[in-house]
């Protein structure tokens, strides 16, 4: 997903915009950000707006979050999965949360809608 797409996205449930973006793995269009990422693919904080333009940044994996209804929408292989609750696959969403547990904010892991990880028992 191009980061510039964030400007036009809204929550499909309550139409809230803008959504919050939590980047897990990013790269530049037609170029890798490997020299600007840590060993886990996270963007290094030293990157400035002069390094990339908003439209050139591609989010490979990440999470979109609606602060109004607390719904999260995973970005997988550059595609934001923004389905209504009844069309979402619980197991796939939970697998995504578990896979990126160390990179996703606790507000999503612990309280995200339509489901979240029960980390109290783990």
C-alpha distance (Angstrom), angle and dihedral (degrees) to the residues before:
residue distance angle dihedral
X1 . . .
X2 3.77 . .
X3 3.77 109.3 .
X4 3.81 89.7 -131.3
X5 3.83 88.4 66.6
X6 3.80 87.1 73.2
X7 3.81 88.5 78.3
X8 3.82 92.1 67.2
X9 3.81 102.7 33.9
X10 3.79 121.9 103.8
X11 3.78 133.0 177.6
X12 3.82 108.1 -86.4
X13 3.82 90.3 -143.5
X14 3.82 105.0 49.6
X15 3.83 100.7 6.7
X16 3.81 91.5 -123.6
X17 3.80 115.8 162.1
X18 2.96 143.6 -135.0
X19 3.77 101.6 37.3
X20 3.79 119.6 -152.9
X21 3.79 115.7 -112.1
X22 3.78 123.1 -147.4
X23 3.80 109.7 -170.7
X24 3.78 118.9 -148.4
X25 3.79 101.8 166.7
X26 3.81 124.7 8.6
X27 3.79 139.0 169.5
X28 3.77 139.2 176.6
X29 3.77 119.6 -99.3
X30 3.84 106.6 -94.0
X31 3.81 90.5 -0.3
X32 3.78 139.0 69.3
X33 3.78 123.3 -119.8
X34 3.79 90.6 -151.9
X35 3.79 92.0 125.2
X36 3.80 88.7 51.2
X37 3.81 96.6 47.3
X38 3.75 134.5 76.6
X39 3.80 122.2 -122.0
X40 3.83 90.8 -81.5
X41 3.80 95.2 54.4
X42 3.80 94.0 -104.1
X43 3.78 116.2 144.6
X44 3.77 111.9 -106.6
X45 3.78 114.4 -117.2
X46 3.80 93.0 -128.8
X47 3.80 90.7 73.5
X48 3.80 113.3 113.1
X49 3.79 133.1 -161.0
X50 3.80 87.5 -104.2
X51 3.81 89.6 63.7
X52 3.80 94.4 60.1
X53 3.75 138.9 9.3
X54 3.78 117.9 -126.3
X55 3.81 91.3 -114.1
X56 3.81 94.3 51.5
X57 3.81 95.2 57.1
X58 3.80 112.9 96.2
X59 3.81 118.7 -164.6
X60 3.80 106.7 -146.4
X61 3.80 95.5 177.6
X62 3.76 127.9 8.6
X63 3.77 146.6 110.3
X64 3.78 132.5 -97.3
X65 3.81 112.9 -152.5
X66 3.80 130.9 -164.7
X67 3.79 108.4 -147.0
X68 3.81 91.1 -162.9
X69 3.83 100.7 57.1
X70 3.85 98.9 15.1
X71 3.80 93.0 -124.5
X72 3.77 118.9 149.9
X73 3.76 126.7 -153.5
X74 3.81 118.7 -162.6
X75 3.78 122.3 -135.2
X76 3.80 107.8 -144.6
X77 3.80 123.6 179.4
X78 3.83 89.5 -11.2
X79 3.83 93.0 -53.4
X80 3.82 121.1 115.3
X81 3.81 108.3 -139.9
X82 3.80 101.0 -146.7
X83 3.79 103.9 165.6
X84 3.80 127.5 147.2
X85 3.80 114.6 -102.1
X86 3.80 96.0 -100.1
X87 3.83 91.6 57.6
X88 3.79 97.0 46.1
X89 3.78 122.6 103.0
X90 3.80 108.7 -127.6
X91 3.80 95.7 -158.7
X92 3.80 93.8 50.3
X93 3.81 92.2 48.3
X94 3.81 92.2 48.3
X95 3.80 90.8 47.2
X96 3.82 89.3 52.5
X97 3.83 91.3 50.1
X98 3.79 91.9 49.1
X99 3.79 93.6 46.1
X100 3.81 92.5 53.9
X101 3.81 97.8 29.9
X102 3.81 93.1 129.2
X103 3.83 92.3 51.1
X104 3.82 101.6 43.6
X105 3.83 121.0 81.9
X106 3.80 116.2 -105.8
X107 3.82 91.9 -121.2
X108 3.83 87.2 68.7
X109 3.80 96.7 38.2
X110 3.81 94.5 48.0
X111 3.82 103.5 30.8
X112 3.80 108.2 15.4
X113 3.77 120.0 137.5
X114 3.00 136.3 -99.7
X115 3.84 86.7 19.6
X116 3.75 140.9 -16.3
X117 3.78 141.2 -173.8
X118 3.80 118.5 -81.5
X119 3.81 96.6 -138.8
X120 3.81 95.2 168.5
X121 3.80 90.9 80.6
X122 3.81 96.4 44.3
